[in-house]
Amino acid sequence: MSKAAELEDFALYGGPVKAEVILDGKEVVNYGGCSYLGLTGHPVAEAAATKALEQYGLAASIARAYGVANPVLLELEQVAARFFGTEAAFCAAAGYLASPLAISALTDTNTRLYVDQVCHHSLVFGAQATGQPIERYTHNLGWDDPEALRDFVLQTLRPGEKPLFAMDGITGLLGDISPVPEFVRLADEFDGIVYVDDAHAVGVLGDNGRGTAEYFGIDSDRVCFGATFSKALGGLGGVIFGPEHFVARARSSAMARGSNLGSIPHAAAAIALMEHLMADKAPIQKLHRNIRVFKTLLQELGVSLPAFPTSISSFAFGSYDDHAAMQRNLLQDHGIFLCHSNYTGAGPEGLIRIAVFADHSDDHLDHLIRALTPYLSK
Ligand SMILES: Cc1ncc(COP(=O)(O)O)c(C=O)c1O
């Protein structure tokens, strides 16, 4: 099948996307996507969304710059700031918009942007939209050779310029964690800012699921984060969080003044899920446990993985066609859905990406390991 035809070839979901999902009418164990905490379709979120829908209907509100605001979105920002333990938070209509909104708000006419070579397209898009000069730094250079990263900044930053470093907290396909503390050091040295898209880290890293800041213990007023409610938090919508002086810039940015800030039922669902998680850490603890168990089992099969406690395990074992065949066969023969992806960070053969969720059982994980064994022990 051609790659173009593959893009047109998809199975249809028949219910919420969790560890068990209906695909083309059949029950399948799902390792694709990002429902890390298994909260999609959670009753507290559905009830909150239904109530908001009944009260406000489906229509979105206009931008706040016109002097009106929806109280659910304002509450979302307060609850998000509490959830993330930051001074402030600000919402965006989609996770994809969080990075362009934050990056444009944090960029001045003397900013030089340093964007990870392997990051989500929304960061690249946001950086390009500023019209300011952009450098692409080598992915993981901050882990492998921090001095080389510093030299790169020294060689490229012009007099009078300030750097803005932009990266994913967890890279969505590779599942590794960015060396954020290294960038905080560089931001301190060069009077810069660090922006982290924590879409894949929120709900996953840290005892409270706060993401890379909690994982590394970062407490710096030079760092601002963005994320989406569409992954671990099971809904839809973007969020920016960090020190008030950054969030205030996002609030008054041209993008925020020219767009509505989100779907009200989804905002209500996100509030309910964050409150739920602040009261009950069991989904986070279960996810951490599943990550440990699955990564150990996969390594015992000979797969080498970076030592990061992320939900995502990615590997290549053959050609593009081998990987595509594995994805097809596991679905047809074992009722297992996993992703073969050639998104940014993969070579031409692509990568097999497996995401473990909090609602996977030991039986699910054993079943997957048995299905993978013939491919990986060749
Ligand atoms: C790192 C990152 N940022 C932003 C997004 C966009 O989020 P959403 O799909 O909720 O708009 C994604 C989605 O894949 C992502 O992986």
Ligand as a Chemical Component Dictionary entry (heavy atoms), coordinates in Angstrom:
data_LIG
# 
_chem_comp.id                   LIG 
_chem_comp.type                 NON-POLYMER 
_chem_comp.pdbx_formal_charge   0 
_chem_comp.three_letter_code    LIG 
# 
loop_
_chem_comp_atom.comp_id 
_chem_comp_atom.atom_id 
_chem_comp_atom.alt_atom_id 
_chem_comp_atom.type_symbol 
_chem_comp_atom.charge 
_chem_comp_atom.model_Cartn_x 
_chem_comp_atom.model_Cartn_y 
_chem_comp_atom.model_Cartn_z 
_chem_comp_atom.pdbx_ordinal 
LIG C1 C1 C 0 3.623  18.368 22.076 1  
LIG C2 C2 C 0 2.242  18.667 21.575 2  
LIG N1 N1 N 0 1.771  19.910 21.647 3  
LIG C3 C3 C 0 0.532  20.215 21.217 4  
LIG C4 C4 C 0 -0.304 19.260 20.671 5  
LIG C5 C5 C 0 -1.652 19.647 20.173 6  
LIG O1 O1 O 0 -2.639 19.338 21.116 7  
LIG P1 P1 P 0 -4.165 19.226 20.689 8  
LIG O2 O2 O 0 -4.249 18.048 19.751 9  
LIG O3 O3 O 0 -4.884 18.995 21.960 10 
LIG O4 O4 O 0 -4.535 20.482 19.984 11 
LIG C6 C6 C 0 0.138  17.942 20.581 12 
LIG C7 C7 C 0 -0.748 16.922 19.985 13 
LIG O5 O5 O 0 -0.361 15.938 19.468 14 
LIG C8 C8 C 0 1.444  17.632 21.028 15 
LIG O6 O6 O 0 1.923  16.387 20.950 16 
# 
loop_
_chem_comp_bond.comp_id 
_chem_comp_bond.atom_id_1 
_chem_comp_bond.atom_id_2 
_chem_comp_bond.value_order 
_chem_comp_bond.pdbx_ordinal 
LIG C1 C2 SING 1  
LIG C2 N1 SING 2  
LIG C2 C8 DOUB 3  
LIG N1 C3 DOUB 4  
LIG C3 C4 SING 5  
LIG C4 C5 SING 6  
LIG C4 C6 DOUB 7  
LIG C5 O1 SING 8  
LIG O1 P1 SING 9  
LIG P1 O2 DOUB 10 
LIG P1 O3 SING 11 
LIG P1 O4 SING 12 
LIG C6 C7 SING 13 
LIG C6 C8 SING 14 
LIG C7 O5 DOUB 15 
LIG C8 O6 SING 16 
# 
